[in-house]
Amino acid sequence: MKRLWKILNERYGIYTMEQLKEEMAKTELDIGIFTMPFTTNNSTENN
């Protein structure tokens, strides 16, 4: 946890939990990658 806060402090200038929450609220999360259906190629001609 200390390492995480060190990274947040040095790279992003985030020093408090409140600052972290504010920055996270600004960031739009694209969940499309998690909701897309997965497909598999079961073709035997590629083997």
C-alpha positions in Angstrom: 0.0 0.0 0.0 2.9 2.4 0.7 4.3 1.7 -2.7 0.9 2.6 -4.3 0.7 5.9 -2.4 4.3 6.7 -3.4 3.4 6.2 -7.1 0.3 8.3 -6.7 2.3 11.1 -4.9 5.2 11.2 -7.3 3.5 10.6 -10.7 0.1 12.2 -10.2 0.4 14.6 -7.3 -2.3 12.8 -5.3 -1.7 13.0 -1.6 -5.1 12.3 0.0 -8.0 9.9 -0.4 -10.2 12.8 -1.3 -7.9 13.8 -4.1 -7.9 10.2 -5.3 -11.7 10.1 -5.3 -11.9 13.4 -7.2 -9.5 12.2 -9.9 -11.2 8.8 -10.2 -14.5 10.6 -10.7 -13.0 12.6 -13.6 -11.9 9.5 -15.4 -14.4 7.9 -17.7 -14.3 4.2 -17.4 -14.8 2.3 -20.7 -16.4 -1.0 -19.7 -17.0 -2.1 -23.3 -14.0 -4.4 -23.2 -15.5 -6.3 -20.3 -19.0 -6.6 -21.8 -18.1 -7.6 -25.4 -18.9 -11.2 -26.3 -15.9 -13.4 -26.8 -15.5 -15.5 -29.9 -13.3 -18.4 -30.6 -12.1 -19.7 -33.9 -12.7 -23.5 -33.8 -11.8 -24.0 -37.4 -9.8 -27.1 -38.1 -8.1 -25.8 -41.2 -5.9 -23.5 -39.1 -4.4 -26.4 -37.1 
